[in-house]
Amino acid sequence: MGFFVGDTNDYIRSLSCTQDNKALYYVQCATVTFYDMKTSTKSEELDHNVDVINACTNDKKLVVTSAEDSNIRIWDRSRKVQTMSKTPALTANRIR
């Protein structure tokens, strides 16, 4: 089991483990980072324009995130390039 040192000027908002216990993922500011438990390395980051509030996944392929811009995003990690909608936060993906 490994560990890594975070940024001393920041904090981790949430930390979760995947269902197969092979990876951790955590929310830190505007980023969701995946950490591979077997290799003890960061495997991927999902970047937002604003701070992320929460992230969840069941299969490590699809990841759902919510952020301070009131948007919910669904990420498909099987795709090589991630794109975000240019729809204004006031009209896109709002939960009412």
Residue frames as qw, qx, qy, qz and C-alpha x, y, z in Angstrom:
[[0.000, 0.891, 0.454, 0.000, 0.00, 0.00, 0.00],
 [0.456, 0.211, 0.012, 0.865, 1.34, 3.40, -0.93],
 [0.088, -0.837, -0.401, 0.362, 0.60, 6.99, -0.11],
 [0.429, 0.480, 0.188, 0.741, 1.10, 10.36, -1.68],
 [0.234, -0.429, -0.325, 0.810, 1.57, 13.84, -0.30],
 [0.217, 0.805, 0.522, 0.181, -1.09, 16.37, -1.22],
 [0.225, 0.581, 0.004, 0.782, -0.82, 20.11, -1.63],
 [0.345, -0.312, -0.605, 0.646, -0.41, 21.69, 1.81],
 [0.112, 0.120, 0.032, -0.986, -2.32, 24.77, 0.61],
 [0.579, -0.050, -0.419, -0.697, -5.43, 22.77, -0.25],
 [0.479, -0.119, 0.760, -0.423, -7.69, 20.01, 1.05],
 [0.154, -0.093, -0.906, -0.383, -9.50, 16.96, -0.27],
 [0.512, -0.133, 0.049, -0.847, -13.28, 17.51, -0.22],
 [0.898, -0.064, 0.230, -0.371, -14.25, 13.84, -0.57],
 [0.045, 0.459, -0.878, -0.127, -12.58, 10.46, -0.95],
 [0.881, 0.076, 0.194, -0.424, -14.15, 7.24, -2.26],
 [0.306, -0.312, 0.871, 0.227, -13.08, 3.78, -3.30],
 [0.548, 0.178, -0.538, -0.615, -14.30, 2.01, -6.42],
 [0.884, -0.173, 0.084, -0.427, -16.51, -1.07, -5.94],
 [0.929, 0.193, -0.284, 0.137, -13.69, -3.43, -6.95],
 [0.609, -0.758, 0.115, 0.202, -11.33, -1.73, -4.45],
 [0.784, 0.177, 0.197, 0.561, -8.72, -1.26, -7.17],
 [0.292, 0.427, 0.081, 0.852, -8.81, 2.54, -7.22],
 [0.154, -0.618, -0.459, 0.620, -9.49, 5.56, -5.08],
 [0.227, 0.568, 0.330, 0.719, -10.93, 8.76, -6.42],
 [0.303, -0.571, -0.431, 0.630, -11.01, 12.07, -4.67],
 [0.172, 0.873, 0.310, 0.333, -12.33, 15.59, -5.16],
 [0.493, -0.457, -0.087, 0.735, -9.89, 18.45, -4.69],
 [0.069, 0.481, -0.106, -0.867, -10.94, 21.93, -5.81],
 [0.618, 0.496, -0.099, -0.601, -11.95, 21.74, -9.48],
 [0.410, 0.422, -0.784, -0.195, -10.48, 18.28, -10.09],
 [0.922, -0.194, 0.220, -0.252, -11.50, 14.65, -9.60],
 [0.196, 0.626, -0.753, -0.051, -8.42, 12.44, -9.46],
 [0.979, -0.066, -0.108, -0.162, -8.25, 8.66, -9.79],
 [0.149, -0.683, 0.704, -0.128, -5.49, 6.83, -7.92],
 [0.834, 0.151, -0.507, -0.159, -4.57, 3.27, -8.94],
 [0.708, -0.604, 0.305, -0.202, -4.11, 1.17, -5.78],
 [0.969, 0.053, 0.119, 0.209, -2.01, -1.51, -7.52],
 [0.658, 0.439, -0.021, 0.612, 0.57, 0.83, -9.04],
 [0.398, -0.660, -0.282, 0.571, 0.27, 3.60, -6.42],
 [0.240, -0.028, 0.304, 0.922, -0.04, 6.22, -9.15],
 [0.387, 0.525, 0.238, -0.720, -2.51, 8.85, -10.23],
 [0.479, 0.194, 0.786, 0.340, -4.21, 7.41, -13.29],
 [0.133, 0.537, 0.524, 0.648, -6.45, 10.23, -14.56],
 [0.037, -0.363, -0.392, 0.845, -7.88, 13.62, -13.68],
 [0.113, 0.685, 0.632, 0.344, -11.25, 15.12, -14.65],
 [0.235, -0.138, -0.156, 0.949, -11.02, 18.91, -14.65],
 [0.037, 0.810, 0.585, 0.010, -13.87, 21.37, -14.11],
 [0.226, 0.623, 0.045, 0.748, -13.98, 25.16, -14.44],
 [0.408, -0.632, 0.205, -0.626, -15.22, 25.54, -10.85],
 [0.194, -0.342, 0.841, -0.371, -14.89, 23.58, -7.61],
 [0.560, -0.121, -0.763, -0.299, -16.36, 20.08, -7.64],
 [0.572, -0.435, 0.296, -0.629, -18.78, 19.26, -4.82],
 [0.746, -0.161, 0.614, -0.202, -19.08, 15.51, -5.26],
 [0.442, 0.420, -0.688, -0.394, -18.22, 12.59, -7.56],
 [0.720, -0.117, 0.626, -0.277, -19.48, 9.03, -7.80],
 [0.511, 0.395, -0.651, -0.398, -19.02, 5.96, -9.98],
 [0.893, -0.156, 0.323, -0.271, -20.02, 2.30, -9.92],
 [0.937, 0.238, 0.200, 0.160, -17.86, 0.97, -12.72],
 [0.466, -0.515, 0.280, 0.663, -14.94, 3.47, -13.08],
 [0.370, 0.309, 0.597, 0.641, -16.12, 4.02, -16.67],
 [0.095, -0.734, -0.361, -0.568, -18.97, 6.47, -16.11],
 [0.355, -0.234, -0.480, 0.767, -18.39, 9.15, -13.48],
 [0.107, -0.826, -0.436, -0.339, -21.03, 11.61, -12.31],
 [0.398, -0.100, -0.311, 0.857, -19.86, 14.91, -10.83],
 [0.078, -0.905, -0.402, -0.120, -21.62, 17.92, -9.37],
 [0.498, 0.114, -0.110, 0.852, -19.95, 21.30, -9.14],
 [0.113, -0.500, -0.387, 0.766, -20.47, 24.77, -7.70],
 [0.154, 0.129, -0.368, -0.908, -21.82, 26.00, -11.05],
 [0.643, 0.163, 0.425, -0.616, -24.99, 23.93, -10.34],
 [0.675, 0.401, -0.476, -0.395, -24.16, 21.52, -13.17],
 [0.805, -0.207, 0.554, -0.051, -24.10, 17.75, -13.07],
 [0.408, 0.620, -0.577, -0.342, -21.71, 16.19, -15.55],
 [0.945, -0.037, 0.322, -0.050, -21.51, 12.59, -16.73],
 [0.070, 0.731, -0.630, -0.255, -18.02, 11.61, -17.83],
 [0.982, 0.178, 0.013, -0.056, -17.23, 8.59, -20.00],
 [0.397, -0.728, 0.516, 0.213, -13.68, 7.63, -19.01],
 [0.779, 0.125, 0.555, 0.266, -13.44, 5.20, -21.95],
 [0.475, 0.848, 0.146, 0.182, -13.20, 8.19, -24.30],
 [0.691, 0.082, -0.080, 0.713, -9.76, 9.64, -24.95],
 [0.107, 0.219, -0.032, 0.969, -10.90, 13.27, -24.90],
 [0.093, -0.619, -0.707, 0.329, -13.43, 14.75, -22.50],
 [0.057, 0.342, 0.227, 0.910, -15.45, 17.79, -23.56],
 [0.010, 0.449, 0.646, -0.618, -17.78, 19.97, -21.54],
 [0.187, 0.744, 0.591, 0.249, -20.93, 21.59, -22.79],
 [0.227, 0.147, -0.019, 0.963, -20.79, 25.32, -23.45],
 [0.310, -0.675, -0.548, -0.384, -24.38, 25.71, -22.21],
 [0.095, -0.561, 0.324, -0.755, -24.69, 28.44, -19.56],
 [0.169, -0.015, -0.882, 0.440, -24.93, 27.11, -16.01],
 [0.367, 0.115, 0.358, -0.851, -28.26, 28.86, -15.46],
 [0.752, 0.237, -0.111, -0.605, -30.04, 26.68, -18.04],
 [0.627, 0.325, -0.700, -0.101, -28.02, 23.46, -18.19],
 [0.630, -0.029, -0.754, 0.182, -28.51, 20.36, -16.08],
 [0.213, -0.381, 0.417, -0.797, -30.07, 22.14, -13.13],
 [0.322, -0.320, -0.883, 0.114, -31.73, 20.11, -10.43],
 [0.273, -0.378, 0.013, -0.885, -34.86, 21.84, -9.17]]
